[in-house]
Amino acid sequence: KVLEGFPHVGAVVTRFEDERVLRLLSLIQLEVSRRNELLRSQGVDNLTDFNSRAAPDAQLPSVYLLIDGYGEFKRLTNVEVARAVASFLGGGAAVGLHLVVSATLQTEVPNDLFANVALRLAFHLADQSEYYRIVGKPSDAKIKEDIEHPPPPGRGLLRATPPLDFQAALPVEGNTDEEQLSNLARLAADMQAAWRGPRPRPVEVLPLLITVPEVAAEVQRGTDGSSPSCFLGTDYENLNPVHLNLLEDGPSNLIAAVSPQSGKTTLLRACVLGLAERCRLDQLQLVLMDHHSRTMTPFRAIPHRHAYVGSAAGLEPTFAQLTKEIQRRQAAVEKAYEKTPDSFDMDVLLSSWPHILVVIDDYDRFSDRENEARRTLAELL
């Protein structure tokens, strides 16, 4: 996790973070698709040519996906995830995506992935035959020397003909692991303080708890408030705000849950509150059917309330009011059309009236208890 402090690193995902693994791979797939489209639009087939034509602030950086311990990674993830990683090698290099993996044994790496790895290196291996498959055939003298005198840590062979000896470098100074981690953290902090350019997108997960104030600013950004909408939650795919718009998503909407205590009443309350916060009184009126559940009681005094039905006796007069209002609006539409048929604009006329939103929680209970009311409501809709 110490590597996550570097400004170059978007995320360090551990084996305990299943959702982050899936989201990381999804982000990479989306980025590869995006880059392919950019390269195609510029008539080039690789990142080097694209960057040579692009302005400095439009150039694309290389992306490195590092997997430490591929055998364990493959064991803990499903087959589709492992296949997705292997598929990155197909066209990833052309758009600047590079894959670096480590493994205890060569057999832990699938053949379709192993065959596409051009740069291979191996540290000391107990099974000498492993060298042949990974880096090529070392000299007999080299094999004999390694058997008699095992090489020091960090000594290995690089794939070539014949394989080349190399000594791996430590990332930072330090005589112990603790000293190295401390120096790495210090270096990461220095780089974070010095870097002023763009940073990689973090790999976030869908939070367990979201409250409306946390995202209200994001939902309202770029809107003029004229559209009656409210925040519903966060999208799983890209973590963007999801909202309900009465103009685009109506006239009828359903919030369903298979089991109790799943959150449908809470979401319904959030919708009512969000719409009331964003809409003026001349934009929205609420009709709360609550005599069967009493879950909308906190909104009895909300200023947008057109009617609150707290008992079965209130159903008939409320439906009568709604019927009268619908008839009034229908008559106004006819009159406006007859007056100026050539310039008649239905949308302009509708925008002059507030939206009437009928809210019913636990509709199954409402429907079972009030058959006549259910039929009347269907006719009104």
Backbone torsions as a table, in degrees:
resi	resn	phi	psi	omega
1	LYS	NA	-18.7	-179.6
2	VAL	-61.5	-27.6	-179.8
3	LEU	-68.5	-20.5	-179.1
4	GLU	-67.2	-14.4	178.7
5	GLY	-78.2	-12.1	179.8
6	PHE	-78.2	141.4	-178.2
7	PRO	-65.5	-19.3	179.4
8	HIS	-76.8	-19.5	-169.4
9	VAL	-94.0	122.6	176.7
10	GLY	-78.6	-37.3	-178.7
11	ALA	-166.8	149.0	166.4
12	VAL	-115.1	109.9	-173.6
13	VAL	-103.3	124.7	-178.7
14	THR	-94.4	173.3	-177.0
15	ARG	-69.2	-14.2	-179.4
16	PHE	-89.8	-0.7	-174.2
17	GLU	-113.0	73.6	-175.9
18	ASP	-60.5	-43.6	-177.8
19	GLU	-65.1	-38.5	178.9
20	ARG	-67.5	-33.3	175.7
21	VAL	-60.8	-49.8	-180.0
22	LEU	-63.2	-40.4	-178.7
23	ARG	-69.6	-36.3	177.2
24	LEU	-62.1	-47.4	179.6
25	LEU	-64.0	-37.2	177.1
26	SER	-63.9	-42.5	178.5
27	LEU	-62.9	-39.4	179.4
28	ILE	-66.5	-42.7	178.8
29	GLN	-61.6	-42.1	178.2
30	LEU	-64.7	-38.9	179.7
31	GLU	-67.8	-40.1	177.0
32	VAL	-62.0	-44.0	178.2
33	SER	-62.5	-42.8	179.8
34	ARG	-62.6	-43.0	-179.1
35	ARG	-68.6	-37.3	176.7
36	ASN	-60.0	-40.0	178.1
37	GLU	-65.9	-41.0	178.7
38	LEU	-63.8	-44.2	179.3
39	LEU	-64.3	-40.2	179.5
40	ARG	-64.6	-38.7	-179.7
41	SER	-67.6	-25.0	179.8
42	GLN	-97.3	-0.7	177.7
43	GLY	70.6	30.7	178.1
44	VAL	-123.6	163.6	-176.4
45	ASP	-122.5	10.7	176.8
46	ASN	-153.0	160.7	-174.6
47	LEU	-65.8	-35.7	-178.7
48	THR	-60.8	-46.0	179.9
49	ASP	-67.1	-37.1	179.0
50	PHE	-63.2	-47.9	-178.3
51	ASN	-66.4	-28.7	178.8
52	SER	-68.0	-23.5	179.7
53	ARG	-97.2	-23.4	-173.7
54	ALA	-80.7	153.9	173.8
55	ALA	-66.0	155.8	-177.1
56	PRO	-52.9	-39.5	-177.8
57	ASP	-80.8	-3.9	179.3
58	ALA	-109.4	1.1	179.9
59	GLN	-71.9	149.0	-176.0
60	LEU	-101.3	133.6	177.7
61	PRO	-80.2	160.9	172.0
62	SER	-73.6	149.0	179.8
63	VAL	-118.1	127.6	180.0
64	TYR	-115.7	126.4	173.4
65	LEU	-107.5	115.8	-178.5
66	LEU	-110.1	128.8	178.4
67	ILE	-123.4	113.1	179.6
68	ASP	-93.6	119.0	-178.2
69	GLY	80.3	69.0	-174.2
70	TYR	-66.1	-32.7	179.1
71	GLY	-60.8	-44.1	177.9
72	GLU	-67.7	-38.8	177.7
73	PHE	-60.0	-46.5	-179.0
74	LYS	-65.4	-35.2	-179.5
75	ARG	-69.5	-34.2	-174.7
76	LEU	-91.1	-12.4	-179.1
77	THR	-110.8	164.9	180.0
78	ASN	-81.6	171.3	-174.3
79	VAL	-63.3	-37.7	-177.8
80	GLU	-63.8	-37.8	179.2
81	VAL	-65.2	-44.5	178.9
82	ALA	-62.9	-38.2	177.9
83	ARG	-67.0	-36.3	179.1
84	ALA	-62.5	-40.7	178.3
85	VAL	-62.4	-45.6	-179.7
86	ALA	-63.0	-34.1	-178.6
87	SER	-68.4	-20.9	179.6
88	PHE	-62.7	-28.5	-177.4
89	LEU	-72.6	-21.2	-177.4
90	GLY	-58.3	-57.1	-179.8
91	GLY	-127.7	12.2	-176.4
92	GLY	-68.7	-39.5	-175.7
93	ALA	-61.5	-35.5	-178.1
94	ALA	-63.3	-29.5	-178.7
95	VAL	-104.1	11.0	174.3
96	GLY	92.9	17.2	177.5
97	LEU	-99.2	126.6	-178.4
98	HIS	-125.0	142.7	-177.8
99	LEU	-117.5	129.7	176.9
100	VAL	-125.1	122.5	-179.5
101	VAL	-129.5	150.7	171.1
102	SER	-119.8	152.2	179.9
103	ALA	-152.7	152.6	177.2
104	THR	-74.7	-40.3	178.9
105	LEU	-127.4	149.2	178.8
106	GLN	-63.5	-32.5	-178.2
107	THR	-67.7	-14.9	177.0
108	GLU	-72.2	-19.6	-178.8
109	VAL	-95.0	123.7	-179.0
110	PRO	-57.5	149.3	-176.6
111	ASN	-60.6	-39.9	-179.2
112	ASP	-65.9	-29.2	175.9
113	LEU	-80.3	-44.2	-177.3
114	PHE	-62.2	-38.7	-176.9
115	ALA	-66.0	-23.4	-177.8
116	ASN	-96.4	3.5	178.8
117	VAL	-91.3	111.5	-177.3
118	ALA	-84.1	-41.0	-178.3
119	LEU	-96.7	113.9	-177.8
120	ARG	-128.6	145.0	174.8
121	LEU	-143.7	154.4	-177.4
122	ALA	-138.1	137.2	170.7
123	PHE	-88.2	-168.8	-175.6
124	HIS	-61.7	129.1	-178.9
125	LEU	-118.2	135.2	178.7
126	ALA	-69.0	-37.9	177.8
127	ASP	-91.1	108.0	-175.1
128	GLN	-62.5	-26.9	-179.4
129	SER	-66.5	-20.9	178.7
130	GLU	-63.3	-32.0	179.9
131	TYR	-59.0	-40.6	-174.9
132	TYR	-60.0	-43.5	-177.0
133	ARG	-73.8	-28.1	-172.7
134	ILE	-93.6	-53.4	-171.9
135	VAL	-119.1	-6.0	-175.7
136	GLY	107.3	-174.7	-175.1
137	LYS	-90.6	114.2	173.5
138	PRO	-70.7	163.8	177.1
139	SER	-67.7	155.7	178.6
140	ASP	-60.6	-35.8	179.5
141	ALA	-64.4	-38.8	179.8
142	LYS	-65.7	-42.9	179.8
143	ILE	-63.7	-43.3	-179.6
144	LYS	-63.6	-40.7	-179.8
145	GLU	-64.0	-42.5	-179.7
146	ASP	-65.5	-32.5	179.3
147	ILE	-71.2	-44.1	-177.0
148	GLU	-77.4	-37.3	-178.3
149	HIS	-133.4	88.3	-179.7
150	PRO	-51.3	136.5	-175.8
151	PRO	-68.5	159.8	177.9
152	PRO	-70.4	162.6	177.8
153	PRO	-56.6	138.8	179.6
154	GLY	91.1	-9.6	178.6
155	ARG	-86.8	134.7	-177.8
156	GLY	-157.0	-172.6	-179.7
157	LEU	-122.4	139.1	178.5
158	LEU	-106.3	137.7	-176.5
159	ARG	-59.6	124.6	178.0
160	ALA	-172.1	-177.2	176.5
161	THR	-125.8	99.5	-4.2
162	PRO	-79.1	170.9	178.2
163	PRO	-58.4	146.4	-176.6
164	LEU	-101.6	135.2	173.7
165	ASP	-72.2	143.9	174.7
166	PHE	-148.5	160.0	174.2
167	GLN	-119.2	118.1	-179.6
168	ALA	-69.7	144.0	-179.0
169	ALA	-94.1	147.3	172.5
170	LEU	-75.0	144.2	-179.8
171	PRO	-65.5	-34.4	178.0
172	VAL	-144.7	168.7	177.3
173	GLU	-73.7	158.4	178.6
174	GLY	151.5	130.9	-179.0
175	ASN	-82.4	-18.9	-179.9
176	THR	-129.9	164.1	176.9
177	ASP	-59.2	-38.3	-179.4
178	GLU	-63.7	-42.1	178.7
179	GLU	-66.0	-40.6	179.6
180	GLN	-64.4	-42.7	178.4
181	LEU	-62.7	-40.2	178.6
182	SER	-64.0	-43.2	179.5
183	ASN	-69.0	-35.2	176.1
184	LEU	-63.4	-45.2	179.6
185	ALA	-61.8	-39.8	179.0
186	ARG	-66.1	-42.0	178.6
187	LEU	-64.4	-40.8	178.5
188	ALA	-62.1	-42.7	179.4
189	ALA	-63.7	-39.7	178.7
190	ASP	-64.5	-42.1	178.7
191	MET	-66.5	-40.6	177.8
192	GLN	-58.6	-41.8	-178.3
193	ALA	-70.7	-30.9	-174.8
194	ALA	-86.5	-29.9	-172.8
195	TRP	-79.4	129.6	-179.1
196	ARG	-118.9	0.2	-177.1
197	GLY	-87.6	-171.0	179.3
198	PRO	-65.5	155.9	-179.2
199	ARG	-125.0	157.0	178.8
200	PRO	-65.6	152.8	179.3
201	ARG	-69.6	129.0	178.8
202	PRO	-69.7	154.3	177.8
203	VAL	-98.4	100.2	-176.6
204	GLU	-100.4	166.3	178.1
205	VAL	-121.1	161.3	177.7
206	LEU	-68.5	119.6	-176.8
207	PRO	-68.5	153.9	179.1
208	LEU	-74.0	-26.0	-178.1
209	LEU	-136.9	128.1	177.8
210	ILE	-128.7	134.7	174.3
211	THR	-115.2	151.4	-174.8
212	VAL	-57.7	-43.2	-178.1
213	PRO	-58.7	-26.9	-177.8
214	GLU	-66.4	-27.5	-174.6
215	VAL	-121.6	2.3	-177.9
216	ALA	-57.9	-41.1	-179.7
217	ALA	-64.3	-38.4	-179.9
218	GLU	-67.2	-40.2	-179.1
219	VAL	-66.3	-40.0	-175.3
220	GLN	-81.4	-16.1	-177.9
221	ARG	-63.4	130.5	177.6
222	GLY	83.0	5.5	177.5
223	THR	-117.0	156.6	-179.0
224	ASP	-100.1	3.9	178.4
225	GLY	81.8	-1.6	-178.1
226	SER	-79.4	-19.4	-179.1
227	SER	-92.7	123.1	-178.8
228	PRO	-73.3	100.6	-177.9
229	SER	-142.1	163.2	178.9
230	CYS	-146.3	157.9	-179.3
231	PHE	-78.0	133.3	177.8
232	LEU	-104.4	-39.8	-176.8
233	GLY	170.0	-154.6	-177.8
234	THR	-121.1	134.2	-178.9
235	ASP	-70.0	136.2	-178.1
236	TYR	-68.3	-37.3	-171.9
237	GLU	-67.3	-49.1	-174.7
238	ASN	-125.9	6.0	177.3
239	LEU	61.7	24.7	175.2
240	ASN	-86.4	153.9	177.8
241	PRO	-62.7	142.0	175.6
242	VAL	-115.4	133.1	-177.6
243	HIS	-134.0	161.4	176.8
244	LEU	-101.5	126.8	179.5
245	ASN	-116.4	120.7	-176.5
246	LEU	-65.4	-27.8	-179.9
247	LEU	-78.7	-37.2	-173.6
248	GLU	-96.1	-25.9	-172.0
249	ASP	-110.0	-2.1	-177.1
250	GLY	-90.1	-166.5	2.5
251	PRO	-83.0	-15.4	-178.5
252	SER	-116.2	141.4	-179.5
253	ASN	-136.6	149.0	-176.5
254	LEU	-126.3	131.7	169.9
255	ILE	-114.6	116.0	-173.1
256	ALA	-119.7	152.7	175.3
257	ALA	-148.8	136.9	-177.8
258	VAL	-75.9	-39.0	-176.5
259	SER	-121.1	157.3	178.4
260	PRO	-67.8	162.8	179.8
261	GLN	60.5	31.2	179.0
262	SER	-93.4	-15.3	176.0
263	GLY	114.2	9.1	-175.9
264	LYS	-68.9	-39.9	178.4
265	THR	-67.0	-41.0	177.9
266	THR	-61.6	-42.4	178.7
267	LEU	-66.5	-38.2	178.4
268	LEU	-63.6	-41.8	177.2
269	ARG	-63.8	-40.5	178.5
270	ALA	-62.8	-37.0	177.2
271	CYS	-64.0	-48.0	-179.8
272	VAL	-60.4	-46.9	-179.3
273	LEU	-64.8	-43.7	-179.5
274	GLY	-62.9	-41.7	178.4
275	LEU	-65.9	-40.8	180.0
276	ALA	-66.0	-35.1	179.4
277	GLU	-70.3	-32.2	-173.2
278	ARG	-96.0	-16.6	-173.5
279	CYS	-112.3	142.6	172.9
280	ARG	-75.8	168.3	-179.8
281	LEU	-65.5	-28.3	178.7
282	ASP	-85.2	5.3	176.9
283	GLN	-108.9	-24.5	-172.8
284	LEU	-146.8	136.3	171.1
285	GLN	-131.3	138.0	-174.8
286	LEU	-110.1	133.8	171.6
287	VAL	-115.3	111.2	-173.4
288	LEU	-103.8	107.9	177.1
289	MET	-87.8	103.3	-168.2
290	ASP	-133.7	11.5	-174.4
291	HIS	-72.3	-18.4	-175.7
292	HIS	-97.2	-16.6	-174.9
293	SER	-129.3	-30.7	-178.9
294	ARG	60.8	28.9	179.5
295	THR	-91.1	-13.5	-179.3
296	MET	-101.9	12.3	-178.8
297	THR	-53.6	-38.7	-179.7
298	PRO	-59.3	-16.9	-177.0
299	PHE	-101.0	13.6	-179.0
300	ARG	-60.4	-34.6	-176.0
301	ALA	-101.7	12.5	-178.7
302	ILE	-66.0	136.8	-174.4
303	PRO	-63.9	-21.4	-179.7
304	HIS	-82.4	1.4	-175.7
305	ARG	-68.2	121.6	171.3
306	HIS	-88.2	-38.7	177.2
307	ALA	-160.2	144.0	172.8
308	TYR	-123.2	118.3	-178.2
309	VAL	-99.4	102.5	-178.6
310	GLY	-100.4	-4.7	178.0
311	SER	-147.6	159.7	-179.4
312	ALA	-60.5	-28.7	179.8
313	ALA	-65.0	-21.1	-178.6
314	GLY	-84.9	-6.4	-177.7
315	LEU	-65.9	-50.1	-173.9
316	GLU	-62.1	-50.2	179.3
317	PRO	-64.4	-32.1	178.6
318	THR	-67.7	-43.6	177.5
319	PHE	-65.2	-33.9	177.8
320	ALA	-65.0	-42.1	176.9
321	GLN	-62.0	-44.1	-179.7
322	LEU	-64.2	-42.5	178.8
323	THR	-61.0	-43.6	179.5
324	LYS	-62.7	-41.5	-179.5
325	GLU	-67.6	-39.8	177.9
326	ILE	-64.3	-43.5	178.6
327	GLN	-63.0	-38.8	178.6
328	ARG	-62.7	-43.6	-179.1
329	ARG	-68.7	-38.6	177.6
330	GLN	-62.5	-40.2	177.8
331	ALA	-65.5	-38.9	179.0
332	ALA	-64.9	-36.9	177.7
333	VAL	-63.7	-47.1	179.5
334	GLU	-61.0	-43.1	-178.1
335	LYS	-65.0	-42.4	-179.8
336	ALA	-65.7	-37.1	179.7
337	TYR	-69.1	-42.8	179.8
338	GLU	-64.4	-31.2	-177.6
339	LYS	-73.1	-46.2	-178.5
340	THR	-138.1	74.1	-176.4
341	PRO	-63.0	-33.1	-177.1
342	ASP	-71.7	-33.6	-178.0
343	SER	-107.0	11.4	-177.4
344	PHE	-63.6	130.1	179.4
345	ASP	-129.7	108.1	-176.4
346	MET	-63.7	-40.1	-177.5
347	ASP	-63.8	-40.8	179.3
348	VAL	-63.7	-41.7	-179.4
349	LEU	-66.4	-43.6	-179.8
350	LEU	-64.3	-35.0	-179.6
351	SER	-68.2	-13.6	178.8
352	SER	-82.5	-9.6	179.7
353	TRP	-112.0	148.6	176.7
354	PRO	-72.5	149.0	172.4
355	HIS	-70.5	139.2	174.9
356	ILE	-107.2	115.7	-177.4
357	LEU	-110.2	118.1	176.7
358	VAL	-92.6	122.5	-176.2
359	VAL	-113.6	123.9	179.5
360	ILE	-132.9	116.5	174.1
361	ASP	-92.3	150.2	-177.9
362	ASP	51.9	58.9	-175.9
363	TYR	-60.8	-29.9	179.9
364	ASP	-61.8	-40.1	177.4
365	ARG	-68.7	-39.9	177.7
366	PHE	-61.6	-44.9	-177.4
367	SER	-66.1	-39.1	-179.0
368	ASP	-68.0	-33.8	-174.7
369	ARG	-88.1	-28.9	-170.6
370	GLU	-127.9	75.2	-179.3
371	ASN	-63.1	-43.7	-179.2
372	GLU	-65.8	-41.3	178.6
373	ALA	-63.8	-36.7	178.8
374	ARG	-63.6	-42.9	179.3
375	ARG	-65.9	-41.4	178.7
376	THR	-62.1	-43.3	179.7
377	LEU	-63.1	-40.5	178.8
378	ALA	-61.8	-40.2	178.4
379	GLU	-64.9	-39.2	179.9
380	LEU	-65.0	-42.4	178.7
381	LEU	-66.4	NA	NA
